[in-house]
Amino acid sequence: MNVLIADDHLLFRDGLRRLLAQFDPDMTFSEASTYDEVRAMCDGSTPFDLILLDLGMPGWNGFSALGDIHARLPKALLVVVSGSERRSDLLAALENGAAGYIPKSSSAKVLMGALQLVLAGGIYLPEQAIRGGDRFDFSQPVDAINDETAQALSSGAADQLTPRQRDVLARLRDGKSNKQIAHELGLTEGTVKVHVTAILRHLGVRNRTQAALTAQSL
């Protein structure tokens, strides 16, 4: 597994590398300390499987930088590890292709669990975000997520979900992968994908991340 660790603090990069080496001794690591270095390394010459990066490094020009990296390496799992615990930053990261958002205040155990979830095909959100904690407050109206979601909910689209689709949506909210959902509900992964597609259409959202955030607000 090829891993890129991008952070402008050498000590933090070293800590992540040592931690991940315990997770999988066969990982190959590359490091970057600026977004210019990240862009240069994400030119497609190295097929990164996992990219861990901080926000606001030198060369940072907004969340479009994440979208650019995701567009260049769409198969790479992009995970933000940031000191920011602002709700707006989390949502912007997810909207631009991040498969997870891990606050730097998290413990090593939480970080490892988050990466296991992402590598299994899930999407990691901080516990505070899922439960509506003080720093990641998801108690705001759903139109803070996007206008399409608000319109869908106001028209009662959520009520059109079948009981089985609601079961799938509840597990999407918990960040579970299609494989995990299929195992828990006794379904095939193909059937779960059909349900997910229907859920996205009914809720008027574009991806499973937005569906999970919508489920939290219901």
N, C-alpha and C positions, 0 to 999 in steps of 0.2 A: 504494500500500500504506500503510495506516494503522498506525503503530507506537506503542505505549505503553512508555516506559522508566520504570521505578519503582525508585528507589534514593534513600536519604537523603543521599547524598554528591553534591553538585553537580558536582564535578570528574569523578567516575566517569560520571555521566549525560552530561556534555558529551563525554567520550571515546567513549562508546558511540555517541552521535549522530553524531559526526564519522566514526567508523569505518563505520557503517551507511550514511552518505550516500555513501561511496565505493562501497559494495556496490550501491546503487540510488539514483541521484540523484532519483528521483521519489517517494521515501518522504516521508510526512507524519508529523511527530513530535509526540507529546504527552508530558508529563513529570509525574511524581508523586513526592513525597518521603515520604509516609506512606500507610498502608493505608486510612485514612479517605478520602484523596484518590483512591486506586485504586478503592475501592468506588463513590465518587461518579461517577467517570469511566466505570466499567463498568456503567452503568445501561441500556445498550442504545441510547443516543442516538448513539453513535459506533461504527461497525462495525469495531473493531480487527481487523487480520489477524494481528498479532504482538504479544505482550506479553512484555517482558523485565522480570523483577523479582527483587529481592533478598529474602532471608528476614530476619526480625527487625527490619524497619523500625518506627518508631513506629506504634502501633496494631495491631501483630502479635499475634494471639491464637491462634496454632497453625495447623497445616496445613489445618484446615477452611476457613481464609481462601482458600487456593488452590482448594479444592473449590467454594467459593461463587462465585469469579470464573469458574471453568470452567463452572459451571451457568448463570451469567448470559450468558456469551458462548461457547457450545459450539463455534462455528466458529473462534474465535481460537486461534492456536497459542501456548501458554503455555510459556515457557522460563524456568527459574530460573537466575540468574547470581549465585552466592553465594560468600562466603568460607568457608563451612562445607564440609568434606570428610568429614563423618561419613556412614557408610553408611546409618544410620537416617534421616538427613535426605533423602538421595537417594531411598530407597525410599518414604518418606512423600510426597515431592513427586510421584513417578510415580503413586502410588496415588490422588492427588487431582487428576489430570488433566494434569500437566506432560508436554510432549512432548520435553523435554530438560533436562539438568542440567549447567551449565557452571561449573566452579570459577573463581573470580576469579584464581587463579594461572595460568590458561591464557594462552597467547600470543594475539596478535591473529589470527594465521594459524589457530590451532585454533578460536577463536571463530567466525571466518568460515566455516570448513569445517563446524562444528557447525550453524550456522544454515542453510547450504545444504542439509544433510541433512534438517533439520526441515522446511524449506520444500518439499522434494521428497516429503514424506510419511513420512519415516523418524523414528526416535526416537534421540536422541543420548545416549550414556552416556560418561563420561570414560574415557580409555584405561586408567587405573588400575583402573577398575571392571570393564572387560571382561577385563583380564589378571590381575585379582586382586592389585593392588598393595597397598602397606602401608596407605595411607590409606583407599582403598576396597577393603576386603577381602571378596571374595565366596567365600572358602574355607570359610565357616561352613556348617553343615548346612542343607539346603534348607528345613527347617521354620522357619528364620528368615525365609523369604519369606512363606509362609502355610501354614496347616494343610492346605488342600485340595491344594496342590502336593505336600506331603510324603506325604499319603495316596495320591495318584495314583502317585507314584514307587515307594512301598513295595509297591504292588500290581502293579508291573510294567507300568503303563499305557504308559510310554515305549517298551517293547518292541513294542507293537502298531502303532507307526508304520510306514508303508510306506517303502521306500527313497526315493521321491520326496518324501514328507512330511519325511523326515530332511534332505533337501537344502534344502527350504524353511525348516525350523527352523534350520539352520545359518546361513542368510542373515538370518533374523529376529534371531539372536543378534548379528549384525554391524550391526544397526540399519537394514537396507535396506528400502526401500519395496516395495509390491507391484509397482509398475512396474519397479523395478530387478530384482527377483527374476524377474519374467516374462521380461525381456530376457535375463538370464543363463541361464535354464533353457529358453528357447525355448517358453514357455507363454503363454497369454493371461492378462490380469489377472483375468478371471473364474475361470479355473482355479486361479490362485494363491489367490484368496479362498476357494474351496472347500477347498483344502488347509489354509489357515490356520484355518478354522472347525473342521475335523477335528482339527487339532493341539491347539487350545484344549480341545476336548471330551475328547480322550484324556489330556491332561496335567492336566485338572481345574483350569485357570486361567481368569481372566476376560478377559484382554486380551493383546495381543502383547508388551507390556512384560514381563509375568510369564512369558510363554513364553520370551522371550529370556534372562531371568535363570535360568530353569530349565535351558535349554540349556547355559548356562555351567557349571552345577553337575554336568551329566552327564559 
